[in-house]
């Protein structure tokens, strides 16, 4: 009987710890990672993402595909006139032309944005302690600030579920020059909850930049 009581106390303590309201930015990010990647799949993910974009009038929309193989530091990118692979910091172009530095930037872009919020656990990432509140489209969200060397990022989370709903970055924070990206819908893949659609706007003026639409994820 005494043993059973101790087990119950341990279970309740664990549940209490797991349900604790985050008090720092890093704790909030960890809660969001638990929501989006509860099984810790991201670090070894190998999957292909098929997308379409929707661009402002006057620009043609495109379909494209990229493979992320995190265990092998590999990104493969394919669009109508361009195909290339990045292995760590080596680039192999199999169709079209692209400069190495641009290919590396594209690798960083896709692995970072599609790996959020898990990528906020990368070494060297500074997540400020303060959790702020901000209203977007009439809804109040919890917000954390993450300063990088060249950009300042803000991440928005639902207070109840810790789902990531938006992020924005400033190239020039005092003048609010940057972009904000709204996340809509989710695609579940091997237990991961991946935001499906990303719609981009400028922060310094009401300008729509485009929407990235996730069509499906493949092995």
N, C-alpha and C positions, 0 to 999 in steps of 0.2 A: 504493500500500500504506500509505504514511504517512497519507494522507487518510482511508482506511478506518479506521485505528486511532484517529484523532482522533474520527471520528464515533462509533465504538463507546464510546470513553471518555465522550463527551458524553451518549450514551444511558444508559449505566450511572449517570452522575452524576445525570441527571434522574430516573431510576427510584429512585435512593437517596434523593433529596430528597423525592420524592412519597411514599415509604414510611416516611419518618422518623416515629418515635414522637413524638406531641405532648408538649411539655414545659410548655406554659402552657394556661390555660383557653381563650384565644382560638384557639390552634392546634387544640385539641380540637374546638371549635365549627366551625372551618373544615373539618376532616376530616368532621364530621357533615353539613355542608352539601354537601360533595362527594358524600357517599353519597346524600342525599335529593334533591338538585337538581344533578346533575352537569353539566347543560347550561345552567344559569342561567336557567331558565324563569320562576321566581317573579315577578321584577320586572315582567314584561309579561303575566303570566297573565290570561286571560279565560276563565272556566269556571263552570258551575253545579254546586253540590253539593246532592245530594238526601239527606236524613237522616231517621232516626227516632230518638226517644229512648226509653229504658226507665227509668221512674222508680220510686221506692219505692212499696210498697203504699199504696193510698188516693189516688194521683195518676194521672190518665190519661196514657198515652203519646201522643206527637204525631208527625206527619210534617211536615216543613217543607223549604224550599229557599232557598238564597241564592246569588247570583251575585257573584263577585269579578272586577272588571276593574281590575287594578292600574295599567295604563298610563294610565287615565283617572280614577284615584282614585274609583272607583264601586263601591258595594255595593248590591245589590237583595235585599230579604228578603221572603219570602212564607210565610205560615202561614194556617190556615183563616180567622181573623178579622182578619188584619192584613197589609197590604202597604205597603212604603215603599222609597224610594231615597235613598241618600246620595251626593251628588256633592261631593267635598272636604268642606266644612263646611256645605253646604246640604242640607236635608231636604225631600223631597216625599212626602207620605202619600197613597196612592191608595185605601186601604181601612182602615177602623177608625180608631183614634186612638193616637197615641204622642207624648210630649213630645220636643222636639228633642234635649235633652241625653241622654235615654235612647237615642234612635236613634243618636246619635254614639257612645255607649258600646258599643252592640251592634256597630256598624261596627268599632270598635277591637278588641272581643272576638273577632269572627270572623276578621278579617284577621291578628290577632296569633297566636291559637292554631293556626289552620290554615296559617299561614305559618312556623311553627317547623320547624327551627332557623334558617331564613333571616332571620327578623325580628331575630335577635340581631346582625345586621350593621347595623341601623338606627343612624343618627347619634345620638351621645350615650349609647349603651348601654355600660355598664361591665361587662366580664367579668373577674372576678378571676383572677389568674395561677395560684393554687394549684389543682391537680387532686387531689381527694380520692377515696377509695374508700368505698362504702357497700353494704351487703347489703340487697337487696329480695327477699323471697320466696325466700331461700336462694341467690340469685345475686349475685355481686359486680360492681358497675358503677362506671365513672368518673363523677365528679360535678363540676360547676362551679357556682359561686355568682354570681348576677347581682343586685345591689341596684338597685332602682328607688326613686323618691321615696317611694312609699307602701307598696310590697310588696318582700319579699325572695324571689327565685326561685332554685330549684335545678333543674338539668337533668341527667338520667341517660343515659349512653351505654354501649353495648356496647364493651368494650375492643378486640375483634377487628375489628368492622365499622364502629364509630362510629355505628351506628343509634341514634336517640333512642328510649328505651323508657319514659320517664316524666318528669314534672316536678311540682314542688310549689311552692307559694308560702305565705308567712307574712304575715298582717296584723300579728301580734304574735309576733315570732320568739322572744323569751325564754320565752314561755309556749306556744310551738309551736301557735299558733292559726292555722289556715289550711286548705288543701286539697291533696291529692295526686291526681294524675291518671295512671293507667296506660294505656299505649298498646298496642293489640293489632292484628295484621294490617296489611296494606299494600294500598293501591290504587295501581297504576301509571298515570300519565297523562302522556303526552308525555315520558317519561323520568324524571319525578318519582316518588319513592316517598313517598306520603302515608299517614301512619298512619290506619287505617280506623276503629277503635273507641276511644273515650276513656271510661274508667270513673273516676268521681269519688268520693273519700272525704274525710271530715274528717281532719285530722291530730291534733286534740286528743282525739278519741274515735273509736271504731270505728263510724262511721256512713256507710252507703252513700248517696250523693246522686243517682246516676243514671249512665246510659251513653248516649253519643251514638254512633249507629251510622251509618256512611257506607254508603248503599245503592249509589250510583254517582256518577260525575262525567260531565257532559255539556258539549259545546261551547257 
